[in-house]
Amino acid sequence: MGLNDQHGVKPVSSLNAVASYDVADFDVPSGREEEWRFTPLRRLRGLHDGSAVADGKIIVVVDAAPEITVETVSRGDARVGSGYTPTDRVSAQAYSAFTEATVITVPREAVASAPTIVRLRGESVEHAAYGHITVIAEPFSQATIVLDHSGSATYADNVEFIVGDQARLHVISVQDWASDAVHLSHQHAHLGKDATFTNFNVTLGGNVVRLRPSVSYHGQGGDAELYGVYFADAGQHLEHRLLADHSMPNCRSRVDYRGALQGDDAHAVWIGDVVIRAEAEGTDTYELNRNLVLTDGTRVDSVPNLEILTGEVAGAGHASASGRLDDQHLFYLQARGIPADEAKRMVVRGFLNQLVEKIDLPDLRQRVEAAIDAELGIAPLVEDTDDEAAG
């Protein structure tokens, strides 16, 4: 066994009453449950109830930093599933159905000289695919991992990050799926003593994307920062459900997700859950979600939750806001001769770029900025070639 008893069922908190690797321990969602009430179950192609035909495939290609080890292993490998326990039926189904897992190891005290890029590409939505990735950052190591999703797929997976004592792991996950993709994913970070974990989700593509980033603390001094940027177009359902489970003293978490929506039936869901257990004295946590509604016909559901079981906290707070563009901002720009459409684009870009600027990989940051510009109808800049300049 790893860090969890894979055959046990144990309570995580009142927010997640069951944790188990056994699919049978979870009822089939009906849509009336709190954790499923916003999700369009009919659009999940059977990923939630086991009716999906599980013979699809996701192509996984890893471009690893030289200091990092990458292995493709069977489901019997003891490291797989050692850092988390599924807390919903889809996660348990994904764990029970995958055939091979990717294990990425950052050796003890190693400092990766380049980011490790994991490219996951789907080629069909007709049949479901299931996957598993385990990232192990051994004590005192440092690394950046990029998960880059693309193509067409019906896909459910689990990604676990085991961050050792005083290790630093930075993860960027890009959901740049084709417009027909359905992706349900549980991303869990298991933090050791004085470990630092940063997770940045960029969700732009897909028909239905439902991500569940979560963090658990297994030593004092753990520090997690969870960021996210999303842009929902007509008909898209983009859902992010976060959990920071504080169970050790003197740990910290920060959450900041921002989104924009445009077009009929564009739907964004953000649920931010923070649990501060009785033994987690000295916890410092804050979560924030903000949404810009750009057109009529969209829907935003934003729900921050704090469950505090001790009075000895350093800080605990949350904020959530969803609304239209600020008329004063638009007026300010238009009064200086900027056309209304361009003023709108500038405000949206500035709103999202406050987080996009935190992506410390220049090529990836520019790619995300270009994708946001495309959503806003901004043509990319074209640099003159030597021939053009000569002409």
N, C-alpha and C positions, 0 to 999 in steps of 0.2 A: 504493500500500500504506500501511497505517497503521504501528503500532508493531510488528507481527508480519508475517512472510512468510506470507501466507494459503495458499500452496501447499506450504509446507515441512512436514516432519515432524521434530520435534526432541525429545530427551528433556527432561523437566522434572525428574524425580528418579526414584529407584528406586520411589517410591510411584505415580508416573504416568509410565509408560514411553513413551507416545506422546501427542503433541499435534498435532492436525490439523483442518482445516476439511472434509476429505474423509471422508464416511461410510464409504467403502470401506476406509479405513485401520484401522477398528475391527471386530473380530469381533462377531458377534451374541452377547450374553451368554447363558451357559448356567446361571448360578447357582453355578458352581464357582469363578469368579474371586473374588479377595479383595474387589474393589470392589463385587461384586454378590451376595455370598454371603448377606447378610441380607435382600435385597430380594425380595418375592413377585412374581416375573416374570409369573406367570399373571394377576395382577391389574392389569397395566399397560396392558391393552387395545391392545397392539401398538406402544406408543411406543418400545420397546427394540429391536424387530426390523424395523421399517419396514412392518408389515402394517396399521397403523392407517389408516383412510380420512381423509385430511387435507383435509376441507372444512368443518371446524368454525370457529367464530369466537369470539374473546374481545372484548368491548366495552371499549375503553379511553377513559376520560375523565380529563382532567388539569385540576386546579384549581391554577394556578401562582401563585407569588408574583410581584408586579409586576416585580421585577428580573430574572426568569428567562425565558428563551426556550424555547418548546416547538415542535417541528416533527415532522410525520409525513413520513417519507422512504422512498424505495425502497431495496431491498437494495444498489443500486449506490453509495450514498452512502459516501464514503471514511472517514467517521467511524465507521461501523458495523463492529464487529468489530476496531477498531483497538487495543483495550486488553486483549485476551485471545485465547487459542486453545483450542478445545474439547479436553478430555482424556478424553471417553468418547463412546460411540456416540450416546446420546440427545442430548447437547449438540450434536454435529455434525449430527445429523438436524434438530434445531430450527433450527440456523443455515442449513441448506440449504433448509428448507421455508417459512420465513416470507416473506411478501410485502411487508409494510410494517413499518417500525421507528419507534419513538418516540425522538427525540433531545431531551434536556433539557440546556440549557447555562446554567451560572452564569457570567456574564461576569467577566473579570479584575477583582479587587479589590472585586467586588460583595458586599454583605452582605444576604442575603435577609431581608426584614422579616416574613415569614410562612412557614410550611411549605408545600411543594408537595405536593399530594395526588394520587397516581395511583391511580385506581379501575379495577380489572380485574374484569369480571363475565362469568361463563360462563352460558350458557342451555341447554346440552345436553351429555350425556356420550356421545351416539351416535357423533359424529365428532370426530376429534382436531383440535386447534388448536395452532399454533406461533407464538411471539412473540419479540420482541427489543426491549430497551430499552437505550439508551446514555445515561448521565449523565456530563456533562463539567463538572467544577468547575475552572475556569481558575485560574492561580496567584493566591494571596492572597485567594481568595473564601471565602465561608462560606454554607452552606445546609443545610436539613433537608428530606429527601425521605421521604414515606410511600408505601409500596406496599400497597394494600388489596385483597385478593383475596376474592371472594365468588361465590356461585352454584354451578351445576353445570357441570363441565367435564372433558374429557380433554385435558390441556394440558402442553406442554413448552416451556420458554423459556430464554433467556439474558439476564442483566442484567449489564451492565458499568458499573463506576464508575471513571472516569479522574480521579484527584485530583491536580491540579497542585502545583507547588512551593509549600509553605507554605499550601496551601488546607486548609479544614476542612469535611468532609462527614459529616453525620449521617443515617443511613438506618434507618428502621423498616419492616419487612416483616411484614404481618399475613396469615396464612393462615386465613381464617375461612370456608372453603368449606362448601358443603352436604355432607351425609354421603355422597353418591355420587361426589364429585369425586376425580380422580387428577391429581396435579400433580408434575412433575419439573422442577427448576430449578437452573441453575448461576448463582450470583451471584459475580462476580469484581471485586475492587478492585485497581487499578493505581496505586500510590502514588509520587508524586514526592518530591523532597528536602524534608524537614521537613513532609511532609503528614500530616494527622491524619484518620483514618477510624474512625467508630463505626458498627457494624451491630447491630441488635437484631431477632431473628426471634421472632415470636409465632405458634406453630402450635397451633391448636385444632381446626379443622374438617378435613373431607376423609376419604375412605376410605383412600387411600394418598397420602402426601406425602413426597417425597424431595428435600431441599435440599442443595446443595453450595456453601456459602460459601467463598471462597478469597481470599487476599491475596498479591500479589507486590510487591516493593520495587524501585524504580528510581532511588533516590537515598538518601543517608545521612539518618538522623534520622526516617525514616518511623515512624508510630505507629498501630497498629490495635487496636481493642477490639471483640471479637465476643461478643455476649450472646444468650441464647436462653431462652425459656420455652415449654414444651409440656405438653399434657394429653391423654393417650391414653385413649379409652373403648373399650368392648367392640368388637372387630373392627377397630379402627383400626391402621394401620401408619404411624408417624411416624418418619422417618429424617433425621438431620442428619450430613453428612460435611464436616468442615472441613479446610482446608489453609492454613497460614501458611508461605509459601516465602521464607525469609530468604536473600537473595542480595547484600545490601549491608551495609556495616559500620554499627554503632551504631543499629540499628533495634529497635523494641519491638513485642511483641504480647501481648495478654491475651485469654483465652477463658474464659467462664463460662456454662455451659448447665445449666438445671435443669428437671426434668420430674416429672410425677406420672402414675400409671397406675391404672386401675380397670376391672374387667369382664373377662369371658372373652375370651381371644385379643387383648387390647390389647398392642401391641408397640411399643416405643420402641428406636431404634438411634441411638447417638451414636458417631461415629468422629472423633477429633481428631488430625490429622497436622501435625507441625511439622518442617520441614526447615531446618537451619542449614548453609549451604554453607561451603566452606573460606574463601571471601573475606569471609564475614559475621562478622568479628570484632566483639566488643562487643555481640552480640545479647542482648537481655533478653526472655525469653518464659516464660509460664506458662499452662497450660490446666487447666480444672476442669470436671468433669461430676458432677452428683448427681441421684439419682432416688429418689422415694418410691413404694413399692409399696403400694397401698391395699387390694387384694383378691387372693384367689387367682386363678389362671388367667391371669396376665399374664406378659409376658416382657420383660426388659431386656438389651440388649447394649451395653456401654460399653467402648470400646477407645481409650485414649490412646497415641499413638506419637510418639517423638522420634527424628529422624535427624540426628545431630550430626557434622559433618565437620571441625570445628575445635575445638581446646581453649581458644581465647581467647574465652570468652563471659562476659557480665556475670551471666547467670543463665538457667537452663533447668530447668523442672520441670513435673510434671503430677500430677493426682490424680483418682481416679474412685471413686465409692461409690454403691451401690444397696442399699436395704433398706427395711424396714417402719418405721412410726412408732415413735418412741422411747417405750417404756412409761413411763419416768420423767417425760417431759413430760406425757403423758396423766394419770398419777397426780397430778402436781402440780396440774393444772387441776381434776381431779375432786375432789381433796381440798378445793378451795375452792368446791364446790357447783355446778360447771359440769357439765352432763350429758355423757355419754361421746361422743355424736354431735357435739355442739357443740365439745367439746374437740378432737376429731379435725379438724374443719373449721378451727378456729383455728390448729392447728399447720401444716396444709397451706398455709393462706393466708399465714401468716407466712413459711414456707419459700420460697414462690414470690414473695411481694411484696418480698423483699430485692432481687430483680432488677427486678420490675415498677416499683418506685419510681424506677428510673433512666430511665424514659420521661418526658421533660421536657415532653410535651404533655398538659396536664391532662385534656382531653376524651378523648383516646385512652387515657390511663392508666386513667381511670374505666371506660371501655368494657371494657378487658382485665380489670380487677378484677371487673366485673359478670359477664363470661363465665366466669371462674374460679369465682365464687360459684355460678353456674348449674350448673357441672359438679359442684360439691359439694352441690347441692341446697339452696342458700341462696336464699330469696326476696329479690328486690330491695326496698330500702326505698322506701316510698311516702310522699311528703310530702303533708301536708294542704293542700287548696286553701282558698281564702277561704270558699267556700260550705260546705265540710265543717266548717271551724272555726266558722262562724256557726251551723251546725246543732247 
